Amino acid sequence: MIKVQKTATEWQAELTPQEFQICREKGTERAFTGEYWNCHEEGVYHCKCCGAPLFSSETKFESGSGWPSFYQSLQTDAIAEHRDISHGMVRTEIICQQCDAHLGHVFPDGPKPTGLRYCVNSASLRLTKK
């Protein structure tokens, strides 16, 4: 894997202000507002910043959280996890391994077979439909 590294100015030129705030500054979109929270199209969800394949629609599920949720990533090395203690909470942040884009968080309350819920901002994803 080749690590994608760009300056903030380069990312700002490629992303919308909302995408930049979420992906590069660890922001979040409001629940039930993102493009993919209620999407049922088949395909692969890629990183908005670098295009790396991250999730399959086959592992997407309705979590009721208002964000696209998946129970597993497409490849085990596609996503990195970091402890996040912001906003008075302890959570596990997920980022794209290839470009360090903030994706969202992973929680241990998902369905079988993994028991995980990858809760992802729509603004950090691009769906390639089947």
DSSP file (Angstrom, degrees, kcal/mol; ACC not computed):
  #  RESIDUE AA STRUCTURE BP1 BP2  ACC     N-H-->O    O-->H-N    N-H-->O    O-->H-N    TCO  KAPPA ALPHA  PHI   PSI    X-CA   Y-CA   Z-CA
    1    1 A M              0   0    0      0, 0.0     2,-0.6     0, 0.0     0, 0.0   0.000 360.0 360.0 360.0 133.0    0.0    0.0    0.0
    2    2 A I        -     0   0    0      1,-0.0     2,-0.3     0, 0.0     0, 0.0  -0.865 360.0-127.5 -96.9 121.9    1.3    3.4   -0.9
    3    3 A K        -     0   0    0     -2,-0.6     2,-0.6     1,-0.1    96,-0.2  -0.504  17.1-138.1 -71.4 129.8    0.5    6.0    1.7
    4    4 A V        +     0   0    0     94,-3.1     2,-0.4    -2,-0.3    -1,-0.1  -0.802  26.2 178.5 -91.2 122.5   -1.3    9.1    0.3
    5    5 A Q        +     0   0    0     -2,-0.6     2,-0.3    95,-0.0    95,-0.1  -0.987   7.2 158.1-130.2 124.8    0.0   12.3    1.8
    6    6 A K        -     0   0    0     -2,-0.4     2,-0.1    93,-0.2    -2,-0.0  -0.945  39.4-105.3-138.6 159.1   -1.2   15.8    0.9
    7    7 A T     >  -     0   0    0     -2,-0.3     4,-2.4     1,-0.1     5,-0.2  -0.377  36.6-107.6 -77.5 163.9   -1.2   19.2    2.5
    8    8 A A  H  > S+     0   0    0      1,-0.2     4,-2.7     2,-0.2     5,-0.2   0.879 122.2  55.0 -58.4 -38.0   -4.3   20.7    4.0
    9    9 A T  H  > S+     0   0    0      2,-0.2     4,-1.5     1,-0.2    -1,-0.2   0.899 107.5  48.8 -63.6 -41.2   -4.4   23.1    1.0
   10   10 A E  H  > S+     0   0    0      2,-0.2     4,-0.9     1,-0.2    -2,-0.2   0.918 112.6  47.6 -64.8 -43.2   -4.3   20.2   -1.4
   11   11 A W  H >X S+     0   0    0     -4,-2.4     4,-2.1     1,-0.2     3,-0.7   0.908 109.2  54.2 -64.2 -40.9   -7.1   18.4    0.4
   12   12 A Q  H 3< S+     0   0    0     -4,-2.7    -1,-0.2     1,-0.2    -2,-0.2   0.838 105.5  53.8 -62.0 -32.4   -9.2   21.6    0.6
   13   13 A A  H 3< S+     0   0    0     -4,-1.5    -1,-0.2     1,-0.2    -2,-0.2   0.767 116.0  38.9 -71.6 -25.1   -8.9   21.9   -3.2
   14   14 A E  H << S+     0   0    0     -4,-0.9     2,-0.3    -3,-0.7    -2,-0.2   0.700 112.1  57.2 -97.9 -23.7  -10.3   18.4   -3.7
   15   15 A L  S  < S-     0   0    0     -4,-2.1    34,-0.0    -5,-0.1    33,-0.0  -0.741  81.8-111.0-112.7 155.4  -13.0   18.1   -1.1
   16   16 A T     >  -     0   0    0     -2,-0.3     4,-2.7     1,-0.1     5,-0.2  -0.364  43.2-102.4 -69.8 163.2  -16.1   20.1   -0.3
   17   17 A P  H  > S+     0   0    0      0, 0.0     4,-2.3     0, 0.0     5,-0.2   0.900 124.8  48.1 -56.1 -40.3  -15.9   22.2    3.0
   18   18 A Q  H  > S+     0   0    0      2,-0.2     4,-2.3     1,-0.2     5,-0.2   0.929 111.7  48.9 -66.5 -44.4  -18.1   19.5    4.8
   19   19 A E  H  > S+     0   0    0      1,-0.2     4,-3.1     2,-0.2     5,-0.5   0.908 112.7  48.7 -60.9 -42.0  -15.9   16.6    3.4
   20   20 A F  H  X>S+     0   0    0     -4,-2.7     4,-2.2     1,-0.2     5,-1.0   0.929 110.9  49.8 -63.6 -45.4  -12.7   18.4    4.5
   21   21 A Q  H  <5S+     0   0    0     -4,-2.3     6,-1.5    -5,-0.2     4,-0.4   0.887 120.0  36.8 -62.1 -39.7  -14.1   19.2    8.0
   22   22 A I  H  X5S+     0   0    0     -4,-2.3     4,-0.6     4,-0.2     5,-0.3   0.954 125.2  35.4 -77.4 -52.5  -15.2   15.5    8.5
   23   23 A C  H  <5S+     0   0    0     -4,-3.1    79,-3.0    -5,-0.2    -3,-0.2   0.864 131.3  25.5 -74.3 -37.8  -12.3   13.7    6.8
   24   24 A R  T  <5S+     0   0    0     -4,-2.2    -3,-0.2    -5,-0.5    -1,-0.2   0.690 129.1  38.5-103.7 -20.9   -9.4   15.9    7.6
   25   25 A E  T  4<S-     0   0    0     -5,-1.0    -2,-0.2    -4,-0.4    -3,-0.1   0.222 106.5-112.7-116.6  13.7  -10.5   17.6   10.8
   26   26 A K     <  +     0   0    0     -4,-0.6    -4,-0.2    -6,-0.2    -3,-0.2   0.847  63.7 151.0  61.8  39.5  -12.3   14.7   12.5
   27   27 A G        -     0   0    0     -6,-1.5     2,-0.3    -5,-0.3    -1,-0.1  -0.135  33.8-138.1 -85.4-172.7  -15.7   16.2   12.3
   28   28 A T        -     0   0    0     92,-0.0     2,-0.2    -2,-0.0    76,-0.1  -0.993   8.4-126.5-147.0 150.6  -19.1   14.4   12.0
   29   29 A E        -     0   0    0     -2,-0.3     3,-0.1     1,-0.1     5,-0.1  -0.645  42.7 -91.8 -91.6 156.6  -22.3   14.9   10.1
   30   30 A R    >   -     0   0    0     -2,-0.2     3,-1.3     1,-0.1     4,-0.4  -0.371  52.5 -93.6 -65.4 145.6  -25.6   15.2   11.8
   31   31 A A  T 3  S+     0   0    0      1,-0.2    35,-0.2     2,-0.1    36,-0.2  -0.257 107.2  15.8 -58.1 146.1  -27.4   11.8   12.2
   32   32 A F  T 3  S+     0   0    0     34,-2.1    -1,-0.2     1,-0.1    35,-0.1   0.665 107.0  88.6  64.2  21.5  -30.0   11.0    9.4
   33   33 A T    <   +     0   0    0     -3,-1.3    -2,-0.1    33,-0.4    -1,-0.1   0.598  58.2 101.2-118.5 -18.4  -28.6   13.6    7.0
   34   34 A G  S >  S-     0   0    0     32,-0.5     3,-0.7    -4,-0.4     4,-0.4  -0.265  77.9-115.6 -74.6 158.0  -25.8   11.8    5.1
   35   35 A E  T 3  S+     0   0    0      1,-0.2     3,-0.2     2,-0.1    -1,-0.1   0.787 109.4  36.3 -59.7 -32.7  -26.2   10.5    1.6
   36   36 A Y  T >  S+     0   0    0      1,-0.1     3,-1.5     2,-0.1    -1,-0.2   0.434  81.7  98.2-108.9   0.7  -25.7    6.8    2.5
   37   37 A W  T <  S+     0   0    0     -3,-0.7    32,-0.2     1,-0.3    29,-0.2   0.851 103.7  25.0 -60.9 -32.2  -27.4    6.4    5.9
   38   38 A N  T 3  S+     0   0    0     -4,-0.4     2,-0.3    -3,-0.2    -1,-0.3   0.006  93.6 130.6-119.0  27.0  -30.5    5.0    4.3
   39   39 A C    <   +     0   0    0     -3,-1.5    -3,-0.1     1,-0.1    -4,-0.0  -0.654  29.3 178.0 -86.0 134.3  -28.9    3.7    1.1
   40   40 A H        +     0   0    0     -2,-0.3     2,-0.1     2,-0.1    -1,-0.1   0.140  36.8 127.9-121.2  18.2  -29.7    0.1    0.0
   41   41 A E        -     0   0    0      1,-0.1     2,-0.3    88,-0.0    -2,-0.0  -0.451  59.6-119.1 -73.7 147.3  -27.7    0.0   -3.3
   42   42 A E        +     0   0    0     -2,-0.1    88,-2.6    85,-0.0     2,-0.3  -0.665  63.8  77.5 -87.1 143.9  -25.3   -2.8   -3.8
   43   43 A G  E    S-A  129   0A   0     -2,-0.3    14,-2.7    86,-0.3     2,-0.4  -0.985  75.9 -55.6 156.8-162.7  -21.6   -2.0   -4.3
   44   44 A V  E     -AB 128  56A   0     84,-2.2    84,-3.0    -2,-0.3     2,-0.6  -0.945  36.6-139.3-118.5 134.1  -18.4   -1.1   -2.6
   45   45 A Y  E     -AB 127  55A   0     10,-3.2     9,-2.9    -2,-0.4    10,-1.8  -0.824  25.3-167.8 -93.9 123.6  -17.9    2.0   -0.4
   46   46 A H  E     -AB 126  53A   0     80,-3.1    80,-1.9    -2,-0.6     2,-0.2  -0.704  32.2 -89.4-109.1 159.5  -14.6    3.7   -1.0
   47   47 A C  E  >  -A  125   0A   0      5,-2.5     4,-1.7    -2,-0.2    78,-0.2  -0.517  30.9-141.2 -64.8 130.3  -12.7    6.4    0.9
   48   48 A K  T  4 S+     0   0    0     76,-2.4    -1,-0.2    -2,-0.2    77,-0.1   0.822  97.3  46.8 -62.9 -32.0  -13.8    9.8   -0.4
   49   49 A C  T  4 S+     0   0    0     75,-0.3    -1,-0.2     1,-0.1    76,-0.1   0.923 131.9   7.5 -80.5 -46.3  -10.2   11.1   -0.1
   50   50 A C  T  4 S-     0   0    0      2,-0.1    -2,-0.2   -46,-0.0    -1,-0.1   0.543  91.0-118.3-119.7  -9.0   -8.1    8.4   -1.7
   51   51 A G     <  +     0   0    0     -4,-1.7    -3,-0.1     1,-0.3     3,-0.0   0.505  54.0 156.9  85.9   3.4  -10.5    5.9   -3.3
   52   52 A A        -     0   0    0     -6,-0.1    -5,-2.5     1,-0.1     2,-0.3  -0.401  49.9-111.8 -63.4 136.1   -9.3    2.9   -1.1
   53   53 A P  E     +B   46   0A   0      0, 0.0    -7,-0.2     0, 0.0    22,-0.2  -0.560  48.3 161.3 -70.2 128.2  -12.1    0.2   -0.9
   54   54 A L  E     +     0   0A   0     -9,-2.9    20,-3.9     1,-0.4    21,-0.4   0.779  51.4  13.6-117.4 -45.7  -13.3    0.1    2.7
   55   55 A F  E     -B   45   0A   0    -10,-1.8   -10,-3.2    18,-0.3    -1,-0.4  -0.960  57.2-136.7-139.8 152.7  -16.7   -1.6    3.0
   56   56 A S  E >   -B   44   0A   0     16,-0.4     3,-1.7    -2,-0.3   -12,-0.2  -0.839  23.1-127.8-105.1 147.0  -19.1   -3.8    1.0
   57   57 A S  G >  S+     0   0    0    -14,-2.7     3,-1.1    -2,-0.3   -13,-0.1   0.734 107.1  72.9 -62.4 -20.1  -22.8   -3.2    0.9
   58   58 A E  G 3  S+     0   0    0    -15,-0.3    -1,-0.3     1,-0.2   -14,-0.1   0.741 100.7  42.1 -66.7 -22.3  -23.1   -6.9    1.9
   59   59 A T  G <  S+     0   0    0     -3,-1.7    12,-2.2    13,-0.1    13,-0.3   0.286  90.4 111.3-107.4   9.1  -21.9   -6.0    5.4
   60   60 A K  E <   +C   70   0B   0     -3,-1.1     2,-0.3    10,-0.2    10,-0.3  -0.609  43.7 174.6 -82.2 142.3  -24.1   -2.9    5.7
   61   61 A F  E     -C   69   0B   0      8,-2.5     2,-0.9    -2,-0.3     8,-0.6  -0.966  39.7 -98.8-145.8 162.0  -27.0   -3.0    8.2
   62   62 A E        +     0   0    0     -2,-0.3   -24,-0.1     1,-0.2     8,-0.0  -0.729  41.0 167.7 -83.3 106.4  -29.7   -0.8    9.7
   63   63 A S        -     0   0    0     -2,-0.9    -1,-0.2     4,-0.3     7,-0.0   0.637  43.5-128.4 -94.8 -16.0  -28.3    0.2   13.1
   64   64 A G  S    S+     0   0    0      3,-0.1    -2,-0.1     5,-0.0     0, 0.0   0.503  80.4 112.0  80.2   3.1  -30.8    3.0   13.8
   65   65 A S  S    S-     0   0    0      2,-0.3    -3,-0.0   -28,-0.1   -28,-0.0   0.716  86.3-117.4 -83.0 -21.7  -28.0    5.4   14.5
   66   66 A G  S    S+     0   0    0      1,-0.4   -34,-2.1   -35,-0.2   -32,-0.5   0.472  85.5  89.7  95.3   2.5  -28.5    7.6   11.5
   67   67 A W  S    S-     0   0    0    -36,-0.2    -1,-0.4   -30,-0.1    -4,-0.3  -0.927  92.4 -88.1-125.3 153.2  -25.1    6.9    9.9
   68   68 A P        -     0   0    0      0, 0.0    52,-2.7     0, 0.0     2,-0.4  -0.405  51.2-162.9 -57.7 133.4  -24.1    4.1    7.5
   69   69 A S  E     -CD  61 119B   0     -8,-0.6    -8,-2.5    50,-0.2     2,-0.3  -0.973  13.7-178.4-128.7 139.3  -23.2    1.1    9.6
   70   70 A F  E     -CD  60 118B   0     48,-1.7    48,-3.4    -2,-0.4   -10,-0.2  -0.951  25.1-145.7-132.3 149.2  -21.2   -2.0    8.7
   71   71 A Y  S    S+     0   0    0    -12,-2.2    45,-0.4    -2,-0.3     2,-0.3   0.530  84.4  11.8 -96.5  -4.7  -20.3   -5.1   10.7
   72   72 A Q  S    S-     0   0    0    -13,-0.3   -16,-0.4   -16,-0.2    -1,-0.2  -0.964  74.5-113.3-163.4 153.3  -16.9   -5.5    9.0
   73   73 A S        -     0   0    0     -2,-0.3   -18,-0.3   -18,-0.1     3,-0.1  -0.416  32.4-114.9 -82.0 163.6  -14.5   -3.8    6.8
   74   74 A L  S    S+     0   0    0    -20,-3.9     2,-0.4     1,-0.2   -19,-0.1   0.894 101.2  17.2 -66.7 -41.4  -13.7   -5.1    3.3
   75   75 A Q  S >  S-     0   0    0    -21,-0.4     3,-1.7   -22,-0.2     4,-0.4  -0.986  75.8-127.7-133.1 143.5  -10.1   -5.9    4.1
   76   76 A T  T 3  S+     0   0    0     -2,-0.4     3,-0.4     1,-0.3    -1,-0.1   0.792 110.5  45.9 -63.0 -27.6   -8.5   -6.2    7.6
   77   77 A D  T 3  S+     0   0    0      1,-0.2    -1,-0.3     3,-0.0     3,-0.0   0.292  89.5  86.8 -98.6  11.2   -5.8   -3.7    6.7
   78   78 A A  S <  S+     0   0    0     -3,-1.7    19,-2.6     1,-0.1    20,-0.4   0.776  89.8  44.8 -78.4 -26.4   -8.0   -1.1    5.1
   79   79 A I  E     -E   96   0B   0     -4,-0.4     2,-0.3    -3,-0.4    17,-0.2  -0.955  65.8-155.7-127.7 136.0   -8.9    0.7    8.4
   80   80 A A  E     -E   95   0B   0     15,-2.6    15,-2.4    -2,-0.4     2,-0.4  -0.797  14.2-143.6-104.7 152.7   -6.8    1.7   11.4
   81   81 A E  E     +E   94   0B   0     -2,-0.3     2,-0.3    13,-0.2    13,-0.2  -0.933  17.6 178.6-119.9 141.3   -8.2    2.2   14.9
   82   82 A H  E     -E   93   0B   0     11,-2.1    11,-3.0    -2,-0.4     2,-0.3  -0.992  35.4-105.4-139.2 145.5   -7.2    4.8   17.4
   83   83 A R  E     -E   92   0B   0     -2,-0.3     2,-0.5     9,-0.2     9,-0.2  -0.532  34.9-163.0 -69.4 133.3   -8.4    5.6   20.9
   84   84 A D  E     +E   91   0B   0      7,-3.1     7,-3.0    -2,-0.3    -1,-0.0  -0.974  21.1 169.5-124.4 116.1  -10.6    8.8   20.9
   85   85 A I    >   +     0   0    0     -2,-0.5     3,-0.6     5,-0.2     5,-0.1   0.077  37.9 127.2-112.9  22.6  -11.2   10.6   24.2
   86   86 A S  G >   +     0   0    0      1,-0.2     3,-1.7     2,-0.2    -2,-0.1  -0.334  63.0  24.6 -76.2 161.1  -12.8   13.7   22.7
   87   87 A H  G 3  S-     0   0    0      1,-0.3    -1,-0.2    -2,-0.1     3,-0.1   0.747 129.6 -67.6  58.2  29.1  -16.2   15.2   23.7
   88   88 A G  G <  S+     0   0    0     -3,-0.6     2,-0.3     1,-0.2    -1,-0.3   0.686 111.1 106.8  70.7  17.7  -16.0   13.5   27.2
   89   89 A M    <   -     0   0    0     -3,-1.7     2,-0.6     2,-0.0    -1,-0.2  -0.866  65.2-134.9-124.7 158.8  -16.3   10.0   25.7
   90   90 A V        +     0   0    0     -2,-0.3     2,-0.3    -5,-0.1    -5,-0.2  -0.969  44.9 147.5-112.9 115.5  -14.0    7.1   25.2
   91   91 A R  E     -E   84   0B   0     -7,-3.0    -7,-3.1    -2,-0.6     2,-0.6  -0.826  49.6-109.4-137.8 174.0  -14.5    5.7   21.7
   92   92 A T  E     -EF  83 106B   0     14,-0.6    14,-2.3    -2,-0.3    -9,-0.2  -0.941  32.0-150.5-112.6 111.1  -12.5    3.9   19.0
   93   93 A E  E     -EF  82 105B   0    -11,-3.0   -11,-2.1    -2,-0.6     2,-0.4  -0.514   5.9-149.0 -76.2 144.4  -11.9    6.2   16.0
   94   94 A I  E     +EF  81 104B   0     10,-2.3     9,-2.6   -13,-0.2    10,-1.4  -0.963  18.3 177.5-116.1 136.6  -11.6    4.5   12.6
   95   95 A I  E     -EF  80 102B   0    -15,-2.4   -15,-2.6    -2,-0.4     2,-0.4  -0.932  39.2 -94.5-132.0 156.4   -9.4    6.1    9.8
   96   96 A C  E  >  -E   79   0B   0      5,-2.3     4,-2.4    -2,-0.3   -17,-0.2  -0.570  29.3-146.0 -69.0 126.7   -8.5    5.1    6.3
   97   97 A Q  T  4 S+     0   0    0    -19,-2.6    -1,-0.2    -2,-0.4   -18,-0.1   0.797  94.6  52.6 -64.2 -29.3   -5.2    3.2    6.5
   98   98 A Q  T  4 S+     0   0    0    -20,-0.4   -94,-3.1     1,-0.1    -1,-0.2   0.825 130.6   7.0 -81.4 -32.5   -4.1    4.6    3.1
   99   99 A C  T  4 S-     0   0    0    -96,-0.2    -2,-0.2    -3,-0.2   -93,-0.2   0.396  91.9-117.3-133.8   2.3   -4.7    8.4    3.7
  100  100 A D     <  +     0   0    0     -4,-2.4     2,-0.2     1,-0.2    -3,-0.1   0.698  52.8 164.6  67.2  21.3   -5.6    8.8    7.4
  101  101 A A        -     0   0    0     -5,-0.2    -5,-2.3     1,-0.1     2,-0.3  -0.506  43.2-115.6 -68.8 135.5   -9.0   10.2    6.6
  102  102 A H  E     +F   95   0B   0    -79,-3.0    -7,-0.2    -7,-0.2   -75,-0.1  -0.592  39.2 171.7 -69.9 128.4  -11.4   10.2    9.6
  103  103 A L  E     -     0   0B   0     -9,-2.6    18,-3.0    -2,-0.3     2,-0.3   0.771  46.5 -94.8-106.1 -41.4  -14.2    7.8    8.8
  104  104 A G  E     -FG  94 120B   0    -10,-1.4   -10,-2.3    16,-0.2    -1,-0.3  -0.928  51.8 -56.1 159.1-135.7  -16.1    7.6   12.1
  105  105 A H  E     -FG  93 119B   0     14,-2.1    14,-3.0    -2,-0.3     2,-0.4  -0.952  30.9-134.1-142.3 158.5  -16.0    5.2   15.0
  106  106 A V  E     -FG  92 118B   0    -14,-2.3   -14,-0.6    -2,-0.3    12,-0.2  -0.958  22.0-169.7-117.4 137.6  -16.4    1.5   15.7
  107  107 A F  E     - G   0 117B   0     10,-1.9    10,-2.5    -2,-0.4     3,-0.4  -0.908  29.7-125.9-126.5 151.8  -18.5    0.1   18.6
  108  108 A P  S    S+     0   0    0      0, 0.0     8,-0.2     0, 0.0    10,-0.0  -0.082  90.4  85.7 -88.4  36.5  -18.8   -3.4   20.1
  109  109 A D        +     0   0    0     -2,-0.3     7,-0.2     8,-0.1     6,-0.1   0.003  61.1 117.3-125.4  29.6  -22.6   -3.5   19.7
  110  110 A G        -     0   0    0      5,-2.0     7,-0.2    -3,-0.4   -39,-0.1  -0.262  65.6 -86.5 -90.9 179.7  -23.1   -4.7   16.1
  111  111 A P    >>  -     0   0    0      0, 0.0     4,-3.0     0, 0.0     3,-0.5  -0.216  60.6 -50.2 -79.8 171.9  -24.7   -7.9   14.8
  112  112 A K  T 34 S+     0   0    0      1,-0.3   -41,-0.1     2,-0.2     0, 0.0  -0.431 107.6  40.7 -67.5 152.9  -23.1  -11.3   14.2
  113  113 A P  T 34 S+     0   0    0      0, 0.0    -1,-0.3     0, 0.0   -41,-0.0  -0.994 134.7  15.1 -89.2 -11.7  -20.8  -12.6   13.0
  114  114 A T  T <4 S-     0   0    0     -3,-0.5    -2,-0.2     2,-0.2     3,-0.1   0.775  79.5-139.6 -95.6 -27.0  -18.4   -9.8   14.3
  115  115 A G     <  +     0   0    0     -4,-3.0    -5,-2.0     1,-0.3     2,-0.3   0.600  63.2 124.1  74.9  10.5  -20.4   -8.0   16.9
  116  116 A L        -     0   0    0     -5,-0.5     2,-0.4   -45,-0.4    -1,-0.3  -0.739  49.4-158.5-106.4 152.9  -19.0   -4.7   15.6
  117  117 A R  E     - G   0 107B   0    -10,-2.5   -10,-1.9    -2,-0.3     2,-0.9  -0.889   4.6-162.6-130.0 101.6  -20.7   -1.6   14.3
  118  118 A Y  E     -DG  70 106B   0    -48,-3.4   -48,-1.7    -2,-0.4     2,-0.7  -0.761  12.3-162.3 -80.7 108.0  -18.5    0.5   12.1
  119  119 A C  E     -DG  69 105B   0    -14,-3.0   -14,-2.1    -2,-0.9     2,-0.4  -0.857  16.0-174.6 -99.9 110.7  -20.5    3.8   12.2
  120  120 A V  E     - G   0 104B   0    -52,-2.7     2,-0.3    -2,-0.7   -16,-0.2  -0.844  28.0-119.6-120.3 140.7  -19.2    5.9    9.3
  121  121 A N    >   -     0   0    0    -18,-3.0     3,-1.6    -2,-0.4     4,-0.2  -0.612  18.8-140.4 -72.5 130.3  -19.9    9.4    8.0
  122  122 A S  G >  S+     0   0    0     -2,-0.3     3,-2.2     1,-0.3    -1,-0.1   0.868 100.8  65.5 -57.0 -36.7  -21.4    9.4    4.5
  123  123 A A  G 3  S+     0   0    0      1,-0.3    -1,-0.3  -105,-0.1  -100,-0.1   0.645  97.8  53.9 -65.0 -14.1  -19.2   12.4    3.7
  124  124 A S  G <  S+     0   0    0     -3,-1.6   -76,-2.4   -21,-0.2   -75,-0.3   0.381 104.6  71.0 -97.7   3.9  -16.1   10.2    4.0
  125  125 A L  E <   -A   47   0A   0     -3,-2.2     2,-0.4   -78,-0.2   -78,-0.2  -0.835  54.0-166.0-121.9 156.1  -17.4    7.6    1.6
  126  126 A R  E     -A   46   0A   0    -80,-1.9   -80,-3.1    -2,-0.3     2,-0.5  -0.967  22.0-140.9-136.7 123.4  -18.1    7.2   -2.2
  127  127 A L  E     -A   45   0A   0     -2,-0.4     2,-0.7   -82,-0.2   -82,-0.2  -0.724   7.0-160.7 -89.6 126.7  -20.2    4.3   -3.3
  128  128 A T  E     -A   44   0A   0    -84,-3.0   -84,-2.2    -2,-0.5     2,-0.1  -0.929  26.7-136.9-101.2 109.8  -19.3    2.4   -6.5
  129  129 A K  E      A   43   0A   0     -2,-0.7   -86,-0.3   -86,-0.2   -88,-0.0  -0.351 360.0 360.0 -73.0 147.5  -22.5    0.7   -7.4
  130  130 A K              0   0    0    -88,-2.6   -87,-0.2    -2,-0.1    -1,-0.1   0.446 360.0 360.0 -69.0 360.0  -22.6   -2.9   -8.6
